[in-house]
Amino acid sequence: MRKFLLTALLASTPISAAIADDENHFYGGFELGLSHSPSSDLVRAGDGLNLSADKNWGPVGGLYFGKKTGKNRFELEYLLRRVQFSNIDVLNAGATSLASTGRYQAGGSQKTSSFMFNMWRTLAGSEDWSFLGGIGAGLSHVTLDRFRNGRNELVNTADWAPALQAMAQLVKPIGAGLEAGLGYRYHHNFSSDFKTNLGTADYSPSHHEVFARISWRFGGKPAAPKAAAAPTPVVAPAPRKPAITAVAPRPDKPLTRAIVMEPMPLPTPYIVFFDFDKVDITAPAAQIIADAAHGFKEFKAIEIQASGHADRSGPAKYNGALAQKRVEAVRDALVRAGVPADKIKLSSHGEDKMRVSTKDGTRESQNRRVEIKLVR
């Protein structure tokens, strides 16, 4: 009897699964977007040359790598952007062969390669999305590639310049360790000296950009379980006392009593919880599985029914496969603990049969589980 009670108490002990620490991890990815460089003045002090160059929209793309720590993100970023010159507004022709003041068609392109260190801060959001604001500082390599009016080439050179930028971004987890983002950036290069045919001129371009990002998360470490996120304890019912059934007396026989012993009730389901997007058996989970295997033998069960589940933070098809992998991992652990494989019946429910009701796309630790039920 004591052994039965001890097993039931072990099965009813609260279980806290370690949850992947979403607040601390590395990430990397790529981005693509469109860049617009407003009119920029090319100024040469020697002869008073002053040109304002208009540009068309052009592509921007690049790579980044960073570390998320709490609400902050720190990242290194490389971007390449290219825009085509469209018009020249001549404010002062200086010593060039351009005509007097006026607007003329332009040719050539402006290419900017930037190496930036960015700092982001989460300003608002939930588990489904986050709004980030950020600033960055670094260096840009600005190339004026054959900036010309007709055949009259004005500049064809490049120079380095310090740069600053301000950014805003809306990000959303999309499952399997992925994150999508949409954002805006203002990038400004400080004045650089560009060599022209008649001397050095100052030029300071800037960019307004919209971009889309895809990020991969990796390197997160498990965090200590939080009391608020701990699953509700599963309590096994207390053993009931043997029922005593009185036998009606017969006239020719003395009064007797028959004692009918009812079987010990089986423990409520053993529940194994999993980290986000994982199928690994943690140390707490391994102990629960060992208790279930022990209960199977002690309570003389004839079968174990194991059902796999996932939360709703990813696509339904992916979560269905993830739940199947989790229940198979628990089955393998039960077999290693001495339960015959042919006594284990598996089922997978994916996002269905949630323990805690949530909307689609929400992470919930209590729904990432495998339930083990003893059958007699």
C-alpha positions as CSV (number, residue, x, y, z in Angstrom):
1,M,0.0,0.0,0.0
2,R,2.8,2.4,0.9
3,K,4.5,1.7,-2.5
4,F,1.2,2.5,-4.3
5,L,0.7,5.8,-2.4
6,L,4.3,6.8,-3.1
7,T,3.9,6.2,-6.8
8,A,0.7,8.2,-6.9
9,L,2.3,11.1,-5.1
10,L,5.2,11.2,-7.5
11,A,2.8,11.2,-10.4
12,S,1.0,14.2,-8.9
13,T,4.1,16.3,-8.4
14,P,3.9,19.7,-10.4
15,I,6.0,19.6,-13.6
16,S,7.8,22.6,-14.8
17,A,9.4,22.4,-18.3
18,A,12.4,24.5,-19.3
19,I,11.3,27.0,-21.9
20,A,13.7,28.2,-24.7
21,D,14.8,31.7,-23.7
22,D,13.2,34.0,-26.3
23,E,14.8,37.0,-24.6
24,N,18.4,36.0,-25.2
25,H,19.6,34.5,-28.5
26,F,21.8,35.2,-31.6
27,Y,20.2,35.9,-35.0
28,G,21.2,36.6,-38.6
29,G,19.5,37.1,-41.9
30,F,19.2,39.2,-45.1
31,E,17.1,42.1,-46.2
32,L,15.8,43.6,-49.5
33,G,14.1,46.9,-50.2
34,L,13.9,50.1,-52.1
35,S,16.1,53.2,-51.6
36,H,15.5,56.8,-52.5
37,S,18.3,59.4,-52.3
38,P,16.9,63.0,-52.2
39,S,18.6,65.8,-54.2
40,S,22.2,66.2,-53.1
41,D,24.4,69.2,-53.7
42,L,27.9,68.8,-55.3
43,V,29.8,71.9,-54.2
44,R,33.3,73.1,-55.2
45,A,34.7,76.1,-53.4
46,G,37.4,76.9,-56.0
47,D,35.2,78.0,-58.8
48,G,31.8,78.2,-57.1
49,L,30.4,75.0,-58.8
50,N,27.1,74.1,-57.2
51,L,25.0,71.3,-58.7
52,S,21.9,69.6,-57.3
53,A,21.5,66.0,-58.4
54,D,18.2,64.2,-58.6
55,K,18.0,60.4,-58.5
56,N,15.5,57.6,-59.2
57,W,14.5,54.9,-56.8
58,G,16.9,51.9,-56.7
59,P,17.4,48.6,-54.9
60,V,19.0,48.1,-51.5
61,G,20.0,44.7,-49.9
62,G,22.3,43.3,-47.4
63,L,23.2,40.9,-44.5
64,Y,23.2,41.3,-40.8
65,F,24.2,39.4,-37.6
66,G,23.2,40.3,-34.0
67,K,22.5,39.3,-30.4
68,K,19.1,39.8,-28.7
69,T,19.3,40.5,-25.0
70,G,16.0,41.2,-23.3
71,K,14.4,44.2,-25.1
72,N,17.7,45.2,-26.8
73,R,19.3,44.0,-30.0
74,F,22.9,44.7,-31.1
75,E,23.9,43.9,-34.7
76,L,26.5,44.4,-37.4
77,E,25.0,45.2,-40.8
78,Y,26.4,45.4,-44.4
79,L,24.2,47.1,-47.0
80,L,24.6,47.9,-50.7
81,R,22.4,50.4,-52.5
82,R,22.4,51.8,-56.0
83,V,20.4,54.7,-57.5
84,Q,20.6,56.2,-61.0
85,F,21.0,60.0,-61.6
86,S,18.1,61.5,-63.4
87,N,18.5,65.3,-63.5
88,I,21.0,68.0,-62.7
89,D,19.9,71.4,-61.4
90,V,22.8,73.8,-62.1
91,L,22.9,76.5,-59.4
92,N,26.4,77.7,-60.5
93,A,28.2,76.2,-63.4
94,G,31.6,77.3,-62.2
95,A,34.4,76.5,-64.6
96,T,32.7,73.5,-66.2
97,S,31.4,73.4,-69.8
98,L,27.8,73.3,-68.5
99,A,25.5,76.0,-69.7
100,S,24.2,78.6,-67.3
101,T,21.8,77.8,-64.5
102,G,18.9,75.5,-65.3
103,R,17.8,71.8,-65.3
104,Y,19.6,69.2,-67.5
105,Q,19.4,65.5,-67.9
106,A,22.0,63.4,-66.1
107,G,23.6,60.0,-66.4
108,G,25.6,57.7,-64.2
109,S,24.8,56.2,-60.8
110,Q,25.5,56.6,-57.1
111,K,26.5,53.4,-55.2
112,T,26.8,53.3,-51.4
113,S,28.3,50.3,-49.5
114,S,27.8,50.8,-45.7
115,F,29.2,48.9,-42.7
116,M,27.1,49.8,-39.6
117,F,26.7,48.9,-36.0
118,N,23.0,49.1,-35.0
119,M,21.3,49.2,-31.6
120,W,17.5,48.3,-31.5
121,R,15.0,48.6,-28.7
122,T,11.6,46.9,-28.4
123,L,9.2,49.7,-27.8
124,A,5.9,47.7,-27.9
125,G,4.4,44.4,-28.8
126,S,3.3,40.9,-27.7
127,E,4.2,37.3,-28.4
128,D,2.7,37.8,-31.9
129,W,4.6,40.9,-32.9
130,S,7.0,43.6,-31.8
131,F,7.7,47.2,-32.7
132,L,11.4,48.2,-32.7
133,G,13.2,51.5,-32.9
134,G,16.9,51.8,-33.6
135,I,20.0,53.9,-34.4
136,G,23.2,53.0,-36.1
137,A,26.7,54.4,-36.8
138,G,29.5,53.3,-39.2
139,L,31.2,54.0,-42.4
140,S,30.0,54.2,-46.0
141,H,31.9,53.9,-49.3
142,V,30.2,56.3,-51.7
143,T,30.9,55.9,-55.5
144,L,29.8,58.4,-58.1
145,D,30.0,56.3,-61.2
146,R,30.3,58.4,-64.4
147,F,28.1,61.2,-63.1
148,R,27.6,63.2,-66.3
149,N,25.5,65.6,-68.4
150,G,25.4,64.0,-71.9
151,R,29.1,63.3,-72.7
152,N,30.3,65.9,-70.2
153,E,31.6,63.7,-67.4
154,L,31.6,65.6,-64.1
155,V,32.7,63.0,-61.5
156,N,33.9,59.4,-61.7
157,T,35.4,58.6,-58.3
158,A,34.7,57.3,-54.8
159,D,35.4,58.1,-51.1
160,W,34.8,56.9,-47.6
161,A,32.6,58.9,-45.2
162,P,31.2,58.4,-41.7
163,A,27.5,57.6,-41.6
164,L,24.5,57.6,-39.2
165,Q,21.1,56.1,-39.5
166,A,17.7,55.9,-37.7
167,M,15.3,53.0,-38.1
168,A,11.9,51.6,-37.2
169,Q,10.7,48.0,-37.7
170,L,7.7,45.7,-37.1
171,V,8.7,42.1,-36.6
172,K,6.7,38.9,-36.2
173,P,7.7,35.3,-35.5
174,I,6.7,32.9,-38.3
175,G,7.6,29.6,-36.8
176,A,10.6,27.2,-36.9
177,G,12.9,29.8,-35.4
178,L,12.2,32.4,-38.2
179,E,11.2,36.0,-37.9
180,A,9.9,38.4,-40.5
181,G,10.3,42.2,-40.4
182,L,9.1,45.3,-42.3
183,G,10.8,48.6,-41.7
184,Y,11.9,52.1,-42.6
185,R,15.5,53.6,-42.5
186,Y,17.0,57.0,-42.9
187,H,20.7,56.8,-43.8
188,H,22.9,59.9,-43.9
189,N,26.5,60.1,-45.1
190,F,28.6,63.1,-44.0
191,S,30.4,65.2,-46.5
192,S,33.2,63.6,-48.5
193,D,35.7,65.0,-51.0
194,F,35.3,63.8,-54.6
195,K,37.8,64.6,-57.3
196,T,36.5,66.2,-60.4
197,N,38.2,67.3,-63.6
198,L,38.7,70.8,-62.2
199,G,39.3,70.0,-58.5
200,T,37.8,68.6,-55.3
201,A,34.1,69.0,-54.5
202,D,32.0,68.2,-51.4
203,Y,29.1,65.8,-51.6
204,S,26.9,64.4,-48.8
205,P,24.2,62.0,-49.9
206,S,21.4,60.5,-47.8
207,H,18.8,57.8,-48.3
208,H,15.1,57.0,-47.4
209,E,14.5,53.3,-47.5
210,V,11.8,50.7,-47.0
211,F,12.9,47.1,-46.4
212,A,11.8,43.6,-45.6
213,R,13.9,41.2,-43.4
214,I,14.0,37.4,-42.8
215,S,15.9,36.4,-39.7
216,W,17.0,33.0,-38.3
217,R,17.3,32.6,-34.6
218,F,20.0,30.4,-33.1
219,G,22.1,29.9,-29.9
220,G,19.4,30.5,-27.3
221,K,20.0,28.9,-23.9
222,P,17.3,27.3,-21.7
223,A,16.0,29.6,-19.0
224,A,14.9,28.7,-15.5
225,P,11.3,27.8,-15.3
226,K,9.0,30.7,-14.3
227,A,6.4,30.1,-11.6
228,A,3.7,31.9,-13.7
229,A,4.3,29.6,-16.6
230,A,4.4,26.4,-14.7
231,P,1.7,23.9,-15.7
232,T,-1.2,23.3,-13.3
233,P,-0.3,20.4,-10.9
234,V,-1.8,17.1,-11.9
235,V,-3.1,15.4,-8.7
236,A,-3.8,11.8,-8.5
237,P,-7.0,10.8,-6.6
238,A,-6.5,9.6,-3.0
239,P,-7.1,5.8,-2.6
240,R,-10.6,5.0,-1.6
241,K,-11.2,2.8,1.4
242,P,-12.5,-0.7,0.7
243,A,-16.2,-0.8,0.4
244,I,-18.0,-3.0,2.9
245,T,-21.1,-4.7,1.7
246,A,-23.5,-6.2,4.3
247,V,-25.2,-9.5,3.4
248,A,-28.8,-9.7,4.4
249,P,-29.3,-12.3,7.2
250,R,-31.1,-15.5,6.7
251,P,-33.3,-17.1,9.3
252,D,-31.2,-20.2,9.5
253,K,-27.8,-18.6,9.4
254,P,-26.1,-16.0,11.6
255,L,-25.4,-12.5,10.4
256,T,-22.2,-12.3,8.2
257,R,-20.4,-9.5,6.3
258,A,-18.5,-9.8,3.0
259,I,-15.6,-7.4,2.4
260,V,-15.1,-6.5,-1.3
261,M,-11.7,-5.1,-2.2
262,E,-11.8,-2.6,-5.1
263,P,-8.6,-2.3,-7.2
264,M,-6.3,0.7,-6.6
265,P,-7.3,3.5,-9.0
266,L,-4.7,4.4,-11.7
267,P,-2.8,7.7,-11.5
268,T,-4.0,10.6,-13.6
269,P,-2.1,11.1,-16.8
270,Y,1.7,11.8,-16.6
271,I,2.5,15.0,-18.6
272,V,5.8,15.6,-20.3
273,F,6.5,19.2,-21.5
274,F,8.8,20.4,-24.3
275,D,10.9,23.5,-25.1
276,F,9.6,25.7,-28.0
277,D,10.1,24.0,-31.4
278,K,12.0,21.1,-29.7
279,V,11.6,17.3,-29.3
280,D,14.5,16.8,-26.8
281,I,13.7,15.0,-23.6
282,T,14.8,17.4,-20.7
283,A,15.9,16.1,-17.3
284,P,12.5,16.9,-15.6
285,A,10.8,15.2,-18.5
286,A,13.0,12.1,-18.2
287,Q,12.0,11.7,-14.5
288,I,8.3,11.9,-15.4
289,I,8.8,9.2,-18.1
290,A,10.6,7.0,-15.5
291,D,7.7,7.5,-13.1
292,A,5.2,6.5,-15.8
293,A,7.2,3.3,-16.6
294,H,7.4,2.4,-12.9
295,G,3.6,3.0,-12.5
296,F,2.9,0.8,-15.6
297,K,4.6,-2.1,-13.7
298,E,3.4,-1.4,-10.2
299,F,-0.3,-0.9,-11.2
300,K,-0.2,-3.8,-13.5
301,A,-1.4,-1.8,-16.5
302,I,-2.0,-3.6,-19.7
303,E,-1.3,-0.6,-22.0
304,I,0.1,2.9,-22.2
305,Q,-1.6,5.5,-24.4
306,A,0.7,8.4,-25.3
307,S,-0.7,11.5,-27.2
308,G,1.5,14.2,-28.7
309,H,0.6,17.9,-28.9
310,A,2.0,21.3,-30.0
311,D,1.2,24.9,-29.5
312,R,-0.2,27.2,-32.3
313,S,3.0,29.3,-32.9
314,G,3.6,27.8,-36.4
315,P,1.9,26.3,-39.4
316,A,-0.7,23.6,-38.6
317,K,1.0,21.0,-40.8
318,Y,4.4,21.7,-39.3
319,N,2.9,21.4,-35.7
320,G,1.3,18.1,-36.6
321,A,4.7,16.6,-37.6
322,L,6.3,18.2,-34.5
323,A,3.7,16.6,-32.2
324,Q,4.3,13.2,-33.8
325,K,8.1,13.5,-33.3
326,R,7.5,14.4,-29.6
327,V,5.3,11.4,-28.9
328,E,7.8,9.1,-30.7
329,A,10.6,10.5,-28.5
330,V,8.6,9.7,-25.4
331,R,7.8,6.2,-26.7
332,D,11.6,5.5,-27.2
333,A,12.3,6.7,-23.6
334,L,9.5,4.5,-22.2
335,V,11.0,1.5,-24.1
336,R,14.4,2.3,-22.6
337,A,12.8,2.4,-19.2
338,G,11.5,-1.2,-19.6
339,V,8.0,-0.8,-21.1
340,P,7.4,-3.2,-24.0
341,A,7.0,-1.4,-27.3
342,D,3.9,-3.4,-28.2
343,K,2.2,-2.1,-25.1
344,I,2.5,1.6,-26.1
345,K,-0.2,3.1,-28.3
346,L,0.6,6.5,-29.9
347,S,-1.5,9.3,-31.2
348,S,-0.7,12.8,-32.5
349,H,-3.1,15.8,-32.3
350,G,-0.9,18.7,-33.4
351,E,-2.6,22.0,-32.5
352,D,-5.9,20.3,-31.6
353,K,-6.9,19.5,-28.0
354,M,-5.1,22.4,-26.4
355,R,-4.6,22.4,-22.7
356,V,-4.7,26.2,-22.7
357,S,-6.9,27.8,-25.3
358,T,-4.9,30.4,-27.4
359,K,-5.3,32.1,-30.7
360,D,-3.4,31.1,-33.8
361,G,0.3,32.0,-33.8
362,T,0.6,32.1,-30.0
363,R,3.4,30.3,-28.1
364,E,2.1,28.4,-25.0
365,S,4.3,26.1,-22.9
366,Q,1.4,24.0,-21.5
367,N,0.3,23.0,-25.1
368,R,3.8,21.7,-26.0
369,R,3.4,18.3,-24.3
370,V,2.9,14.5,-24.5
371,E,0.3,13.0,-22.2
372,I,0.9,9.4,-20.9
373,K,-2.1,7.5,-19.7
374,L,-2.1,4.1,-18.1
375,V,-4.8,1.6,-19.1
376,R,-5.9,-1.4,-17.1
